[in-house]
Amino acid sequence: MVVPELGNASIAELEATARAALSELATRPDVDAFTALLAMSGFVGECTNTSAQQMSGSMSWAQIGELAGTSRQNAWSRWSK
């Protein structure tokens, strides 16, 4: 399900919405909620990869590594593919 209003949301609003949804899933004692959280964990990794690759067009891998709290080499190795 895609929510059209999200395209106009600020980064802070998007983060708050994602955190609220994840927190709600975490408090449900349900196999489906747990499975959804496991799937979301992998999806967040994929999205982080996409974001790093997008930023590499306008930032150095050293800068991306600094944002992530790692070295340029580690950032490039992890997200350049």
mmCIF file of the N, C-alpha and C atoms, coordinates in Angstrom:
data_MODEL
# 
_entry.id   MODEL 
# 
loop_
_atom_site.group_PDB 
_atom_site.id 
_atom_site.type_symbol 
_atom_site.label_atom_id 
_atom_site.label_alt_id 
_atom_site.label_comp_id 
_atom_site.label_asym_id 
_atom_site.label_entity_id 
_atom_site.label_seq_id 
_atom_site.pdbx_PDB_ins_code 
_atom_site.Cartn_x 
_atom_site.Cartn_y 
_atom_site.Cartn_z 
_atom_site.occupancy 
_atom_site.B_iso_or_equiv 
_atom_site.pdbx_formal_charge 
_atom_site.auth_seq_id 
_atom_site.auth_comp_id 
_atom_site.auth_asym_id 
_atom_site.auth_atom_id 
_atom_site.pdbx_PDB_model_num 
ATOM 1   N N  . MET A 1 1  ? 0.844  -1.175  0.000  1.00 0.00 ? 1  MET A N  1 
ATOM 2   C CA . MET A 1 1  ? 0.000  0.000   0.000  1.00 0.00 ? 1  MET A CA 1 
ATOM 3   C C  . MET A 1 1  ? 0.890  1.238   0.000  1.00 0.00 ? 1  MET A C  1 
ATOM 4   N N  . VAL A 1 2  ? 0.681  2.120   -0.927 1.00 0.00 ? 2  VAL A N  1 
ATOM 5   C CA . VAL A 1 2  ? 1.424  3.371   -0.999 1.00 0.00 ? 2  VAL A CA 1 
ATOM 6   C C  . VAL A 1 2  ? 0.502  4.488   -0.541 1.00 0.00 ? 2  VAL A C  1 
ATOM 7   N N  . VAL A 1 3  ? 1.015  5.315   0.349  1.00 0.00 ? 3  VAL A N  1 
ATOM 8   C CA . VAL A 1 3  ? 0.225  6.427   0.865  1.00 0.00 ? 3  VAL A CA 1 
ATOM 9   C C  . VAL A 1 3  ? 0.666  7.689   0.131  1.00 0.00 ? 3  VAL A C  1 
ATOM 10  N N  . PRO A 1 4  ? -0.193 8.256   -0.737 1.00 0.00 ? 4  PRO A N  1 
ATOM 11  C CA . PRO A 1 4  ? 0.218  9.396   -1.560 1.00 0.00 ? 4  PRO A CA 1 
ATOM 12  C C  . PRO A 1 4  ? 0.694  10.607  -0.760 1.00 0.00 ? 4  PRO A C  1 
ATOM 13  N N  . GLU A 1 5  ? 0.137  10.820  0.414  1.00 0.00 ? 5  GLU A N  1 
ATOM 14  C CA . GLU A 1 5  ? 0.520  11.992  1.212  1.00 0.00 ? 5  GLU A CA 1 
ATOM 15  C C  . GLU A 1 5  ? 1.974  11.938  1.670  1.00 0.00 ? 5  GLU A C  1 
ATOM 16  N N  . LEU A 1 6  ? 2.573  10.769  1.662  1.00 0.00 ? 6  LEU A N  1 
ATOM 17  C CA . LEU A 1 6  ? 3.951  10.643  2.121  1.00 0.00 ? 6  LEU A CA 1 
ATOM 18  C C  . LEU A 1 6  ? 4.926  11.404  1.228  1.00 0.00 ? 6  LEU A C  1 
ATOM 19  N N  . GLY A 1 7  ? 4.590  11.593  -0.021 1.00 0.00 ? 7  GLY A N  1 
ATOM 20  C CA . GLY A 1 7  ? 5.459  12.330  -0.935 1.00 0.00 ? 7  GLY A CA 1 
ATOM 21  C C  . GLY A 1 7  ? 5.644  13.782  -0.534 1.00 0.00 ? 7  GLY A C  1 
ATOM 22  N N  . ASN A 1 8  ? 4.718  14.311  0.226  1.00 0.00 ? 8  ASN A N  1 
ATOM 23  C CA . ASN A 1 8  ? 4.798  15.706  0.668  1.00 0.00 ? 8  ASN A CA 1 
ATOM 24  C C  . ASN A 1 8  ? 5.293  15.848  2.106  1.00 0.00 ? 8  ASN A C  1 
ATOM 25  N N  . ALA A 1 9  ? 5.548  14.720  2.760  1.00 0.00 ? 9  ALA A N  1 
ATOM 26  C CA . ALA A 1 9  ? 5.963  14.754  4.163  1.00 0.00 ? 9  ALA A CA 1 
ATOM 27  C C  . ALA A 1 9  ? 7.438  15.133  4.276  1.00 0.00 ? 9  ALA A C  1 
ATOM 28  N N  . SER A 1 10 ? 7.773  15.775  5.386  1.00 0.00 ? 10 SER A N  1 
ATOM 29  C CA . SER A 1 10 ? 9.171  16.104  5.667  1.00 0.00 ? 10 SER A CA 1 
ATOM 30  C C  . SER A 1 10 ? 9.905  14.832  6.094  1.00 0.00 ? 10 SER A C  1 
ATOM 31  N N  . ILE A 1 11 ? 11.217 14.897  6.106  1.00 0.00 ? 11 ILE A N  1 
ATOM 32  C CA . ILE A 1 11 ? 12.024 13.762  6.566  1.00 0.00 ? 11 ILE A CA 1 
ATOM 33  C C  . ILE A 1 11 ? 11.646 13.406  8.002  1.00 0.00 ? 11 ILE A C  1 
ATOM 34  N N  . ALA A 1 12 ? 11.493 14.395  8.859  1.00 0.00 ? 12 ALA A N  1 
ATOM 35  C CA . ALA A 1 12 ? 11.132 14.151  10.261 1.00 0.00 ? 12 ALA A CA 1 
ATOM 36  C C  . ALA A 1 12 ? 9.764  13.485  10.364 1.00 0.00 ? 12 ALA A C  1 
ATOM 37  N N  . GLU A 1 13 ? 8.821  13.907  9.544  1.00 0.00 ? 13 GLU A N  1 
ATOM 38  C CA . GLU A 1 13 ? 7.486  13.293  9.560  1.00 0.00 ? 13 GLU A CA 1 
ATOM 39  C C  . GLU A 1 13 ? 7.543  11.847  9.071  1.00 0.00 ? 13 GLU A C  1 
ATOM 40  N N  . LEU A 1 14 ? 8.323  11.601  8.025  1.00 0.00 ? 14 LEU A N  1 
ATOM 41  C CA . LEU A 1 14 ? 8.468  10.239  7.529  1.00 0.00 ? 14 LEU A CA 1 
ATOM 42  C C  . LEU A 1 14 ? 9.107  9.338   8.583  1.00 0.00 ? 14 LEU A C  1 
ATOM 43  N N  . GLU A 1 15 ? 10.145 9.850   9.238  1.00 0.00 ? 15 GLU A N  1 
ATOM 44  C CA . GLU A 1 15 ? 10.809 9.068   10.279 1.00 0.00 ? 15 GLU A CA 1 
ATOM 45  C C  . GLU A 1 15 ? 9.840  8.760   11.420 1.00 0.00 ? 15 GLU A C  1 
ATOM 46  N N  . ALA A 1 16 ? 9.085  9.750   11.854 1.00 0.00 ? 16 ALA A N  1 
ATOM 47  C CA . ALA A 1 16 ? 8.129  9.553   12.953 1.00 0.00 ? 16 ALA A CA 1 
ATOM 48  C C  . ALA A 1 16 ? 7.065  8.529   12.572 1.00 0.00 ? 16 ALA A C  1 
ATOM 49  N N  . THR A 1 17 ? 6.592  8.586   11.340 1.00 0.00 ? 17 THR A N  1 
ATOM 50  C CA . THR A 1 17 ? 5.581  7.643   10.873 1.00 0.00 ? 17 THR A CA 1 
ATOM 51  C C  . THR A 1 17 ? 6.136  6.221   10.849 1.00 0.00 ? 17 THR A C  1 
ATOM 52  N N  . ALA A 1 18 ? 7.356  6.068   10.324 1.00 0.00 ? 18 ALA A N  1 
ATOM 53  C CA . ALA A 1 18 ? 7.978  4.745   10.272 1.00 0.00 ? 18 ALA A CA 1 
ATOM 54  C C  . ALA A 1 18 ? 8.212  4.197   11.676 1.00 0.00 ? 18 ALA A C  1 
ATOM 55  N N  . ARG A 1 19 ? 8.709  5.041   12.568 1.00 0.00 ? 19 ARG A N  1 
ATOM 56  C CA . ARG A 1 19 ? 8.944  4.601   13.949 1.00 0.00 ? 19 ARG A CA 1 
ATOM 57  C C  . ARG A 1 19 ? 7.644  4.188   14.623 1.00 0.00 ? 19 ARG A C  1 
ATOM 58  N N  . ALA A 1 20 ? 6.587  4.957   14.406 1.00 0.00 ? 20 ALA A N  1 
ATOM 59  C CA . ALA A 1 20 ? 5.294  4.632   15.012 1.00 0.00 ? 20 ALA A CA 1 
ATOM 60  C C  . ALA A 1 20 ? 4.780  3.290   14.507 1.00 0.00 ? 20 ALA A C  1 
ATOM 61  N N  . ALA A 1 21 ? 4.898  3.050   13.202 1.00 0.00 ? 21 ALA A N  1 
ATOM 62  C CA . ALA A 1 21 ? 4.431  1.786   12.632 1.00 0.00 ? 21 ALA A CA 1 
ATOM 63  C C  . ALA A 1 21 ? 5.248  0.611   13.170 1.00 0.00 ? 21 ALA A C  1 
ATOM 64  N N  . LEU A 1 22 ? 6.561  0.763   13.240 1.00 0.00 ? 22 LEU A N  1 
ATOM 65  C CA . LEU A 1 22 ? 7.417  -0.305  13.749 1.00 0.00 ? 22 LEU A CA 1 
ATOM 66  C C  . LEU A 1 22 ? 7.160  -0.564  15.233 1.00 0.00 ? 22 LEU A C  1 
ATOM 67  N N  . SER A 1 23 ? 6.962  0.486   15.993 1.00 0.00 ? 23 SER A N  1 
ATOM 68  C CA . SER A 1 23 ? 6.659  0.332   17.425 1.00 0.00 ? 23 SER A CA 1 
ATOM 69  C C  . SER A 1 23 ? 5.337  -0.396  17.624 1.00 0.00 ? 23 SER A C  1 
ATOM 70  N N  . GLU A 1 24 ? 4.369  -0.073  16.794 1.00 0.00 ? 24 GLU A N  1 
ATOM 71  C CA . GLU A 1 24 ? 3.076  -0.746  16.887 1.00 0.00 ? 24 GLU A CA 1 
ATOM 72  C C  . GLU A 1 24 ? 3.226  -2.235  16.588 1.00 0.00 ? 24 GLU A C  1 
ATOM 73  N N  . LEU A 1 25 ? 3.971  -2.571  15.545 1.00 0.00 ? 25 LEU A N  1 
ATOM 74  C CA . LEU A 1 25 ? 4.205  -3.985  15.241 1.00 0.00 ? 25 LEU A CA 1 
ATOM 75  C C  . LEU A 1 25 ? 4.923  -4.684  16.393 1.00 0.00 ? 25 LEU A C  1 
ATOM 76  N N  . ALA A 1 26 ? 5.887  -4.008  17.000 1.00 0.00 ? 26 ALA A N  1 
ATOM 77  C CA . ALA A 1 26 ? 6.689  -4.607  18.070 1.00 0.00 ? 26 ALA A CA 1 
ATOM 78  C C  . ALA A 1 26 ? 5.857  -4.939  19.305 1.00 0.00 ? 26 ALA A C  1 
ATOM 79  N N  . THR A 1 27 ? 4.787  -4.199  19.536 1.00 0.00 ? 27 THR A N  1 
ATOM 80  C CA . THR A 1 27 ? 3.990  -4.425  20.748 1.00 0.00 ? 27 THR A CA 1 
ATOM 81  C C  . THR A 1 27 ? 2.870  -5.445  20.540 1.00 0.00 ? 27 THR A C  1 
ATOM 82  N N  . ARG A 1 28 ? 2.707  -5.924  19.328 1.00 0.00 ? 28 ARG A N  1 
ATOM 83  C CA . ARG A 1 28 ? 1.659  -6.915  19.063 1.00 0.00 ? 28 ARG A CA 1 
ATOM 84  C C  . ARG A 1 28 ? 2.227  -8.322  19.246 1.00 0.00 ? 28 ARG A C  1 
ATOM 85  N N  . PRO A 1 29 ? 1.649  -9.101  20.170 1.00 0.00 ? 29 PRO A N  1 
ATOM 86  C CA . PRO A 1 29 ? 2.134  -10.469 20.408 1.00 0.00 ? 29 PRO A CA 1 
ATOM 87  C C  . PRO A 1 29 ? 1.567  -11.419 19.350 1.00 0.00 ? 29 PRO A C  1 
ATOM 88  N N  . ASP A 1 30 ? 2.029  -11.242 18.143 1.00 0.00 ? 30 ASP A N  1 
ATOM 89  C CA . ASP A 1 30 ? 1.426  -11.920 17.002 1.00 0.00 ? 30 ASP A CA 1 
ATOM 90  C C  . ASP A 1 30 ? 2.527  -12.402 16.066 1.00 0.00 ? 30 ASP A C  1 
ATOM 91  N N  . VAL A 1 31 ? 2.403  -13.605 15.568 1.00 0.00 ? 31 VAL A N  1 
ATOM 92  C CA . VAL A 1 31 ? 3.395  -14.160 14.654 1.00 0.00 ? 31 VAL A CA 1 
ATOM 93  C C  . VAL A 1 31 ? 3.505  -13.302 13.394 1.00 0.00 ? 31 VAL A C  1 
ATOM 94  N N  . ASP A 1 32 ? 2.383  -12.827 12.886 1.00 0.00 ? 32 ASP A N  1 
ATOM 95  C CA . ASP A 1 32 ? 2.409  -12.008 11.672 1.00 0.00 ? 32 ASP A CA 1 
ATOM 96  C C  . ASP A 1 32 ? 3.141  -10.687 11.899 1.00 0.00 ? 32 ASP A C  1 
ATOM 97  N N  . ALA A 1 33 ? 2.974  -10.095 13.076 1.00 0.00 ? 33 ALA A N  1 
ATOM 98  C CA . ALA A 1 33 ? 3.677  -8.843  13.390 1.00 0.00 ? 33 ALA A CA 1 
ATOM 99  C C  . ALA A 1 33 ? 5.177  -9.086  13.460 1.00 0.00 ? 33 ALA A C  1 
ATOM 100 N N  . PHE A 1 34 ? 5.577  -10.190 14.091 1.00 0.00 ? 34 PHE A N  1 
ATOM 101 C CA . PHE A 1 34 ? 6.993  -10.527 14.192 1.00 0.00 ? 34 PHE A CA 1 
ATOM 102 C C  . PHE A 1 34 ? 7.580  -10.781 12.809 1.00 0.00 ? 34 PHE A C  1 
ATOM 103 N N  . THR A 1 35 ? 6.857  -11.524 11.982 1.00 0.00 ? 35 THR A N  1 
ATOM 104 C CA . THR A 1 35 ? 7.305  -11.801 10.619 1.00 0.00 ? 35 THR A CA 1 
ATOM 105 C C  . THR A 1 35 ? 7.430  -10.512 9.817  1.00 0.00 ? 35 THR A C  1 
ATOM 106 N N  . ALA A 1 36 ? 6.482  -9.604  10.005 1.00 0.00 ? 36 ALA A N  1 
ATOM 107 C CA . ALA A 1 36 ? 6.538  -8.316  9.312  1.00 0.00 ? 36 ALA A CA 1 
ATOM 108 C C  . ALA A 1 36 ? 7.776  -7.532  9.742  1.00 0.00 ? 36 ALA A C  1 
ATOM 109 N N  . LEU A 1 37 ? 8.096  -7.554  11.039 1.00 0.00 ? 37 LEU A N  1 
ATOM 110 C CA . LEU A 1 37 ? 9.284  -6.854  11.515 1.00 0.00 ? 37 LEU A CA 1 
ATOM 111 C C  . LEU A 1 37 ? 10.556 -7.454  10.927 1.00 0.00 ? 37 LEU A C  1 
ATOM 112 N N  . LEU A 1 38 ? 10.612 -8.766  10.814 1.00 0.00 ? 38 LEU A N  1 
ATOM 113 C CA . LEU A 1 38 ? 11.784 -9.406  10.197 1.00 0.00 ? 38 LEU A CA 1 
ATOM 114 C C  . LEU A 1 38 ? 11.925 -8.976  8.743  1.00 0.00 ? 38 LEU A C  1 
ATOM 115 N N  . ALA A 1 39 ? 10.812 -8.931  8.034  1.00 0.00 ? 39 ALA A N  1 
ATOM 116 C CA . ALA A 1 39 ? 10.836 -8.496  6.634  1.00 0.00 ? 39 ALA A CA 1 
ATOM 117 C C  . ALA A 1 39 ? 11.245 -7.036  6.529  1.00 0.00 ? 39 ALA A C  1 
ATOM 118 N N  . MET A 1 40 ? 10.750 -6.205  7.426  1.00 0.00 ? 40 MET A N  1 
ATOM 119 C CA . MET A 1 40 ? 11.076 -4.785  7.409  1.00 0.00 ? 40 MET A CA 1 
ATOM 120 C C  . MET A 1 40 ? 12.555 -4.562  7.704  1.00 0.00 ? 40 MET A C  1 
ATOM 121 N N  . SER A 1 41 ? 13.119 -5.390  8.565  1.00 0.00 ? 41 SER A N  1 
ATOM 122 C CA . SER A 1 41 ? 14.544 -5.265  8.875  1.00 0.00 ? 41 SER A CA 1 
ATOM 123 C C  . SER A 1 41 ? 15.372 -5.424  7.605  1.00 0.00 ? 41 SER A C  1 
ATOM 124 N N  . GLY A 1 42 ? 15.073 -6.434  6.823  1.00 0.00 ? 42 GLY A N  1 
ATOM 125 C CA . GLY A 1 42 ? 15.773 -6.630  5.559  1.00 0.00 ? 42 GLY A CA 1 
ATOM 126 C C  . GLY A 1 42 ? 15.508 -5.500  4.581  1.00 0.00 ? 42 GLY A C  1 
ATOM 127 N N  . PHE A 1 43 ? 14.275 -5.020  4.551  1.00 0.00 ? 43 PHE A N  1 
ATOM 128 C CA . PHE A 1 43 ? 13.905 -3.942  3.642  1.00 0.00 ? 43 PHE A CA 1 
ATOM 129 C C  . PHE A 1 43 ? 14.631 -2.645  3.999  1.00 0.00 ? 43 PHE A C  1 
ATOM 130 N N  . VAL A 1 44 ? 14.792 -2.375  5.293  1.00 0.00 ? 44 VAL A N  1 
ATOM 131 C CA . VAL A 1 44 ? 15.539 -1.183  5.721  1.00 0.00 ? 44 VAL A CA 1 
ATOM 132 C C  . VAL A 1 44 ? 16.977 -1.271  5.221  1.00 0.00 ? 44 VAL A C  1 
ATOM 133 N N  . GLY A 1 45 ? 17.567 -2.456  5.271  1.00 0.00 ? 45 GLY A N  1 
ATOM 134 C CA . GLY A 1 45 ? 18.916 -2.635  4.742  1.00 0.00 ? 45 GLY A CA 1 
ATOM 135 C C  . GLY A 1 45 ? 18.983 -2.332  3.251  1.00 0.00 ? 45 GLY A C  1 
ATOM 136 N N  . GLU A 1 46 ? 18.001 -2.817  2.498  1.00 0.00 ? 46 GLU A N  1 
ATOM 137 C CA . GLU A 1 46 ? 17.947 -2.541  1.062  1.00 0.00 ? 46 GLU A CA 1 
ATOM 138 C C  . GLU A 1 46 ? 17.793 -1.041  0.794  1.00 0.00 ? 46 GLU A C  1 
ATOM 139 N N  . CYS A 1 47 ? 16.948 -0.395  1.581  1.00 0.00 ? 47 CYS A N  1 
ATOM 140 C CA . CYS A 1 47 ? 16.722 1.049   1.406  1.00 0.00 ? 47 CYS A CA 1 
ATOM 141 C C  . CYS A 1 47 ? 17.958 1.852   1.773  1.00 0.00 ? 47 CYS A C  1 
ATOM 142 N N  . THR A 1 48 ? 18.678 1.422   2.804  1.00 0.00 ? 48 THR A N  1 
ATOM 143 C CA . THR A 1 48 ? 19.918 2.090   3.189  1.00 0.00 ? 48 THR A CA 1 
ATOM 144 C C  . THR A 1 48 ? 20.936 1.988   2.063  1.00 0.00 ? 48 THR A C  1 
ATOM 145 N N  . ASN A 1 49 ? 21.007 0.831   1.438  1.00 0.00 ? 49 ASN A N  1 
ATOM 146 C CA . ASN A 1 49 ? 21.897 0.628   0.302  1.00 0.00 ? 49 ASN A CA 1 
ATOM 147 C C  . ASN A 1 49 ? 21.534 1.584   -0.839 1.00 0.00 ? 49 ASN A C  1 
ATOM 148 N N  . THR A 1 50 ? 20.259 1.654   -1.170 1.00 0.00 ? 50 THR A N  1 
ATOM 149 C CA . THR A 1 50 ? 19.794 2.539   -2.240 1.00 0.00 ? 50 THR A CA 1 
ATOM 150 C C  . THR A 1 50 ? 20.120 3.989   -1.916 1.00 0.00 ? 50 THR A C  1 
ATOM 151 N N  . SER A 1 51 ? 19.872 4.397   -0.685 1.00 0.00 ? 51 SER A N  1 
ATOM 152 C CA . SER A 1 51 ? 20.133 5.774   -0.275 1.00 0.00 ? 51 SER A CA 1 
ATOM 153 C C  . SER A 1 51 ? 21.621 6.112   -0.380 1.00 0.00 ? 51 SER A C  1 
ATOM 154 N N  . ALA A 1 52 ? 22.474 5.207   0.085  1.00 0.00 ? 52 ALA A N  1 
ATOM 155 C CA . ALA A 1 52 ? 23.921 5.449   0.009  1.00 0.00 ? 52 ALA A CA 1 
ATOM 156 C C  . ALA A 1 52 ? 24.365 5.578   -1.439 1.00 0.00 ? 52 ALA A C  1 
ATOM 157 N N  . GLN A 1 53 ? 23.849 4.715   -2.301 1.00 0.00 ? 53 GLN A N  1 
ATOM 158 C CA . GLN A 1 53 ? 24.210 4.793   -3.718 1.00 0.00 ? 53 GLN A CA 1 
ATOM 159 C C  . GLN A 1 53 ? 23.740 6.113   -4.327 1.00 0.00 ? 53 GLN A C  1 
ATOM 160 N N  . GLN A 1 54 ? 22.549 6.553   -3.965 1.00 0.00 ? 54 GLN A N  1 
ATOM 161 C CA . GLN A 1 54 ? 22.039 7.832   -4.467 1.00 0.00 ? 54 GLN A CA 1 
ATOM 162 C C  . GLN A 1 54 ? 22.924 8.985   -3.992 1.00 0.00 ? 54 GLN A C  1 
ATOM 163 N N  . MET A 1 55 ? 23.305 8.972   -2.718 1.00 0.00 ? 55 MET A N  1 
ATOM 164 C CA . MET A 1 55 ? 24.138 10.041  -2.177 1.00 0.00 ? 55 MET A CA 1 
ATOM 165 C C  . MET A 1 55 ? 25.535 10.043  -2.776 1.00 0.00 ? 55 MET A C  1 
ATOM 166 N N  . SER A 1 56 ? 26.012 8.871   -3.219 1.00 0.00 ? 56 SER A N  1 
ATOM 167 C CA . SER A 1 56 ? 27.367 8.804   -3.760 1.00 0.00 ? 56 SER A CA 1 
ATOM 168 C C  . SER A 1 56 ? 27.507 9.607   -5.053 1.00 0.00 ? 56 SER A C  1 
ATOM 169 N N  . GLY A 1 57 ? 26.391 10.000  -5.650 1.00 0.00 ? 57 GLY A N  1 
ATOM 170 C CA . GLY A 1 57 ? 26.451 10.852  -6.829 1.00 0.00 ? 57 GLY A CA 1 
ATOM 171 C C  . GLY A 1 57 ? 26.826 12.284  -6.504 1.00 0.00 ? 57 GLY A C  1 
ATOM 172 N N  . SER A 1 58 ? 26.604 12.685  -5.254 1.00 0.00 ? 58 SER A N  1 
ATOM 173 C CA . SER A 1 58 ? 26.903 14.068  -4.873 1.00 0.00 ? 58 SER A CA 1 
ATOM 174 C C  . SER A 1 58 ? 27.810 14.176  -3.643 1.00 0.00 ? 58 SER A C  1 
ATOM 175 N N  . MET A 1 59 ? 28.167 13.037  -3.061 1.00 0.00 ? 59 MET A N  1 
ATOM 176 C CA . MET A 1 59 ? 29.032 13.024  -1.878 1.00 0.00 ? 59 MET A CA 1 
ATOM 177 C C  . MET A 1 59 ? 30.120 11.987  -2.084 1.00 0.00 ? 59 MET A C  1 
ATOM 178 N N  . SER A 1 60 ? 31.224 12.146  -1.375 1.00 0.00 ? 60 SER A N  1 
ATOM 179 C CA . SER A 1 60 ? 32.286 11.146  -1.437 1.00 0.00 ? 60 SER A CA 1 
ATOM 180 C C  . SER A 1 60 ? 31.935 9.978   -0.512 1.00 0.00 ? 60 SER A C  1 
ATOM 181 N N  . TRP A 1 61 ? 32.558 8.838   -0.779 1.00 0.00 ? 61 TRP A N  1 
ATOM 182 C CA . TRP A 1 61 ? 32.356 7.696   0.107  1.00 0.00 ? 61 TRP A CA 1 
ATOM 183 C C  . TRP A 1 61 ? 32.907 7.983   1.502  1.00 0.00 ? 61 TRP A C  1 
ATOM 184 N N  . ALA A 1 62 ? 33.902 8.851   1.600  1.00 0.00 ? 62 ALA A N  1 
ATOM 185 C CA . ALA A 1 62 ? 34.414 9.250   2.920  1.00 0.00 ? 62 ALA A CA 1 
ATOM 186 C C  . ALA A 1 62 ? 33.325 9.988   3.702  1.00 0.00 ? 62 ALA A C  1 
ATOM 187 N N  . GLN A 1 63 ? 32.595 10.876  3.025  1.00 0.00 ? 63 GLN A N  1 
ATOM 188 C CA . GLN A 1 63 ? 31.512 11.609  3.687  1.00 0.00 ? 63 GLN A CA 1 
ATOM 189 C C  . GLN A 1 63 ? 30.383 10.664  4.098  1.00 0.00 ? 63 GLN A C  1 
ATOM 190 N N  . ILE A 1 64 ? 30.047 9.743   3.217  1.00 0.00 ? 64 ILE A N  1 
ATOM 191 C CA . ILE A 1 64 ? 28.994 8.773   3.533  1.00 0.00 ? 64 ILE A CA 1 
ATOM 192 C C  . ILE A 1 64 ? 29.430 7.900   4.702  1.00 0.00 ? 64 ILE A C  1 
ATOM 193 N N  . GLY A 1 65 ? 30.688 7.468   4.680  1.00 0.00 ? 65 GLY A N  1 
ATOM 194 C CA . GLY A 1 65 ? 31.216 6.687   5.792  1.00 0.00 ? 65 GLY A CA 1 
ATOM 195 C C  . GLY A 1 65 ? 31.159 7.453   7.101  1.00 0.00 ? 65 GLY A C  1 
ATOM 196 N N  . GLU A 1 66 ? 31.492 8.731   7.049  1.00 0.00 ? 66 GLU A N  1 
ATOM 197 C CA . GLU A 1 66 ? 31.444 9.558   8.258  1.00 0.00 ? 66 GLU A CA 1 
ATOM 198 C C  . GLU A 1 66 ? 30.015 9.632   8.810  1.00 0.00 ? 66 GLU A C  1 
ATOM 199 N N  . LEU A 1 67 ? 29.040 9.821   7.920  1.00 0.00 ? 67 LEU A N  1 
ATOM 200 C CA . LEU A 1 67 ? 27.639 9.850   8.355  1.00 0.00 ? 67 LEU A CA 1 
ATOM 201 C C  . LEU A 1 67 ? 27.227 8.539   9.020  1.00 0.00 ? 67 LEU A C  1 
ATOM 202 N N  . ALA A 1 68 ? 27.746 7.443   8.482  1.00 0.00 ? 68 ALA A N  1 
ATOM 203 C CA . ALA A 1 68 ? 27.390 6.120   8.989  1.00 0.00 ? 68 ALA A CA 1 
ATOM 204 C C  . ALA A 1 68 ? 28.256 5.673   10.160 1.00 0.00 ? 68 ALA A C  1 
ATOM 205 N N  . GLY A 1 69 ? 29.268 6.467   10.485 1.00 0.00 ? 69 GLY A N  1 
ATOM 206 C CA . GLY A 1 69 ? 30.155 6.110   11.591 1.00 0.00 ? 69 GLY A CA 1 
ATOM 207 C C  . GLY A 1 69 ? 31.127 5.001   11.234 1.00 0.00 ? 69 GLY A C  1 
ATOM 208 N N  . THR A 1 70 ? 31.549 4.996   9.975  1.00 0.00 ? 70 THR A N  1 
ATOM 209 C CA . THR A 1 70 ? 32.493 3.980   9.523  1.00 0.00 ? 70 THR A CA 1 
ATOM 210 C C  . THR A 1 70 ? 33.501 4.619   8.574  1.00 0.00 ? 70 THR A C  1 
ATOM 211 N N  . SER A 1 71 ? 34.412 3.830   8.065  1.00 0.00 ? 71 SER A N  1 
ATOM 212 C CA . SER A 1 71 ? 35.427 4.370   7.170  1.00 0.00 ? 71 SER A CA 1 
ATOM 213 C C  . SER A 1 71 ? 34.916 4.462   5.737  1.00 0.00 ? 71 SER A C  1 
ATOM 214 N N  . ARG A 1 72 ? 35.661 5.190   4.913  1.00 0.00 ? 72 ARG A N  1 
ATOM 215 C CA . ARG A 1 72 ? 35.335 5.288   3.492  1.00 0.00 ? 72 ARG A CA 1 
ATOM 216 C C  . ARG A 1 72 ? 35.348 3.897   2.873  1.00 0.00 ? 72 ARG A C  1 
ATOM 217 N N  . GLN A 1 73 ? 36.371 3.125   3.220  1.00 0.00 ? 73 GLN A N  1 
ATOM 218 C CA . GLN A 1 73 ? 36.519 1.790   2.654  1.00 0.00 ? 73 GLN A CA 1 
ATOM 219 C C  . GLN A 1 73 ? 35.326 0.904   3.010  1.00 0.00 ? 73 GLN A C  1 
ATOM 220 N N  . ASN A 1 74 ? 34.923 0.938   4.266  1.00 0.00 ? 74 ASN A N  1 
ATOM 221 C CA . ASN A 1 74 ? 33.785 0.124   4.692  1.00 0.00 ? 74 ASN A CA 1 
ATOM 222 C C  . ASN A 1 74 ? 32.495 0.578   4.023  1.00 0.00 ? 74 ASN A C  1 
ATOM 223 N N  . ALA A 1 75 ? 32.297 1.881   3.906  1.00 0.00 ? 75 ALA A N  1 
ATOM 224 C CA . ALA A 1 75 ? 31.092 2.399   3.259  1.00 0.00 ? 75 ALA A CA 1 
ATOM 225 C C  . ALA A 1 75 ? 31.055 1.958   1.800  1.00 0.00 ? 75 ALA A C  1 
ATOM 226 N N  . TRP A 1 76 ? 32.171 2.120   1.111  1.00 0.00 ? 76 TRP A N  1 
ATOM 227 C CA . TRP A 1 76 ? 32.228 1.737   -0.303 1.00 0.00 ? 76 TRP A CA 1 
ATOM 228 C C  . TRP A 1 76 ? 31.988 0.239   -0.458 1.00 0.00 ? 76 TRP A C  1 
ATOM 229 N N  . SER A 1 77 ? 32.646 -0.555  0.385  1.00 0.00 ? 77 SER A N  1 
ATOM 230 C CA . SER A 1 77 ? 32.517 -2.017  0.309  1.00 0.00 ? 77 SER A CA 1 
ATOM 231 C C  . SER A 1 77 ? 31.086 -2.464  0.567  1.00 0.00 ? 77 SER A C  1 
ATOM 232 N N  . ARG A 1 78 ? 30.437 -1.807  1.497  1.00 0.00 ? 78 ARG A N  1 
ATOM 233 C CA . ARG A 1 78 ? 29.081 -2.221  1.889  1.00 0.00 ? 78 ARG A CA 1 
ATOM 234 C C  . ARG A 1 78 ? 28.012 -1.751  0.914  1.00 0.00 ? 78 ARG A C  1 
ATOM 235 N N  . TRP A 1 79 ? 28.126 -0.521  0.399  1.00 0.00 ? 79 TRP A N  1 
ATOM 236 C CA . TRP A 1 79 ? 27.003 0.085   -0.322 1.00 0.00 ? 79 TRP A CA 1 
ATOM 237 C C  . TRP A 1 79 ? 27.253 0.428   -1.789 1.00 0.00 ? 79 TRP A C  1 
ATOM 238 N N  . SER A 1 80 ? 28.436 0.224   -2.316 1.00 0.00 ? 80 SER A N  1 
ATOM 239 C CA . SER A 1 80 ? 28.705 0.674   -3.685 1.00 0.00 ? 80 SER A CA 1 
ATOM 240 C C  . SER A 1 80 ? 28.171 -0.274  -4.746 1.00 0.00 ? 80 SER A C  1 
ATOM 241 N N  . LYS A 1 81 ? 27.743 -1.428  -4.378 1.00 0.00 ? 81 LYS A N  1 
ATOM 242 C CA . LYS A 1 81 ? 27.294 -2.446  -5.341 1.00 0.00 ? 81 LYS A CA 1 
ATOM 243 C C  . LYS A 1 81 ? 25.879 -2.211  -5.795 1.00 0.00 ? 81 LYS A C  1 
# 
